[in-house]
């Protein structure tokens, strides 16, 4: 029961911090999203299910907040980007949940983190581009919050398909974003472990899964 309450509280904190951080980042007009740092940290620490839940609810909540702050109509299509976040969580968990292998050595850990970053960039790129190509046209309202919209028209002028026009500019942005979020999320995870270790006399043990 204590573990359930701890995981619930951490999940709420991860969601809240993700939202607060994203509002701050949006003011900087960066070309990266940086919207999964705390979700990744939660996945490292608490596992797959909490990460999936937070990733699933983050985009709908964030979309509603952005629309409220900018006094616009609700862009329901943006809710679907939760799929990308959930895929990122799944990839992160797949490569990190076996702690003995993940922490075999510092070099192995770094290699795993790089692998997580590139694999999650791959799945998020393809899923987001597929959503933009095949699902987004079905919605009458077009969101102004999509970073890729500033780049995809350039590729369309060179007669690239709609899918490639969304995919190609997304690749370098996603790779950079995933590297930052993966390593930052891991850093927060290590910080949580230190806090746990300092607050409990019992040694920290890593559980499979």
N, C-alpha and C positions, 0 to 999 in steps of 0.2 A: 504494500500500500504506500509506503514511504517513497519507493522508487517511482510509482505512478504519479504521485503528487510532485515529486522533483522534476520528472520529465514534463509534466503539464506546465509547471511554472517556467521551465526553461524554454518550452515551445512558445509560450505567450511572450516571453522576453525576446526571443529570436524574431518573432513576427513584428513586435512593436519596434525593435531596434532597426529591423529591415526597412520598415515604413519611414521612420524618422530619418534614417541615413539616406534613403532614396529621395525624400523631399529636399534634403540638403544638397545632394549630388545634382538633382535636376536644376537647381539654381545656378550651377556652375557650367551648364551646357556642355558637358563632356561627351565624347563620342563612344564612351563605354557605359554599360548599364550599372555595373557594380551592385546588382540587386539580389545577389545570392550569398553574400559573405556569411551572414548569420545563419542562413539555412544550411550551408555547407558545414559550419561549425557544429550546429545541432546534429547533423547527420553523423559526423565523426564521433560525437560524444554519446548520443542517445540511440542512434540506429536508423533504420530505414523508415519505419512507420511514422515517427514524429516528423522526420524530414519531409515525407510525402504530404502529410496533413498541412504543414505550414506552407509548403510550396503550392498546394492546391488552393488555399484560401488567399494567398498573398496577392496575386494579380487582380482578382475581383475587388478586393478591398482597396488596393492601391489605385486602381482605375477610378473607383468611386470618389476617392479622395482627390485625385488629380482633376477630375471633372468638376468637383465642388470648388476647389481652389481657383480653377480657371473659368468658372461659371459657364460651363458648356454642357451640352446634352451628354448622356451616358453612352460611351462607346463599348457596347457589349462584346464586340469582337475581341477586344483586348483581354477579356476574361480568359480566352482560350490559350493565351501565352502561358498559363499555368502548366500546360502540357510540357512545355520546354523546361520549366523549373523542376517538374516531377521527374523528367528524364535525367536531368543533371543530378538530382538527388540519388536516383537509381544507380547511375554510373559511379558516383562517389562511393556509395555503399558497397557496390560490387568489388571494388578494388581495395577497400579499407577495412571491411568488417572482420577479416581474419588478422587480428592484431599481432599475433606472433610473426606472421610473414611480413606484415606492414612495417613492423619495428625491428626487423632482422638486423639492420644496420642503418646508419644515417644516410648512406648513399642509396640504399634500397628504398628508404622512405621518400627521399627526394625524387627518385625515379618513378615511384608510384604516384606522387603528386603531379609530376609532369604528365604521366600517362592519363591520370584522371582529368587534367586540364584539357588535353587534346581530344580525348574521347568524348568528354562532355561538350566541348566546342562542336565536335562533329554532329552529335545527335541534336543539339540545340539549333545549329545552323539549318540542318535539313528539315527538322520539324517546323521551325518558325517560317522558313521559306515556303514549305508546303502549305502552311496555313495562309500565308500572304497570297499565294498564287491561286489556291483552289477554294478557300473558304471566305476570305475577306471580301471578294467581290459580291458575295451573297448578302452582305450587310449594306444597308443604304447609307449609314453614317460612316465616314472614314476618319479614323483617329489621327490627330495631328502630333501625337507623341512618339511616333515611330522614327527612330534615328535613321533607319535604312531608307526611308522615303526621300532623304536628301541625296542619296547616291544612286538608287536604282534607275531613275530616269536617264542617267548618263549611259548606262549599259543598254537600255532599251533603244537609244538612238543608234547604237551599233548593231541593231537587229538581233540582240540576244533574246532568248525566250524569256517570258515573264519569270519563270522559276529561276533561271540563271541570273537574271537581273536582280532578284532579291538575294540569291545565294552568294554570288561572288563578292559583293561589297561586305557581306555579313561575315565572311571567313576571317579576315585579319582582325576585325573588331571583336569577334567572338573569341578568338584565340587569346588576344590580349586580355579581354575581360575574364576569361576562364582562368588564366594564369594568376591574375591578381586575386580573384575571388577564392580560388582553391588554396593558394598559399596563405592568404589572409585568414580564411576560415580555419585552416589547420593551426595557424598561430593562436587564434582564439581558443581552439580546442585544447591546445597545450596549456594555455593559461588557465582554463577551467580545471584541468588535471592538477595543476600546481595548487590551485585554491582548494580543491578537494583533498589533496594530500596534506596541506597545512592545517585544514580544519578537522581532520580525522586522524586518530592515532593508528588506525588500521591501515595496512598497505593497500595501495591502489592495485586492483587486479583487472586485467582486460578479459572481457567475455567475448566469445565467438558470437557473431551475429550482430 
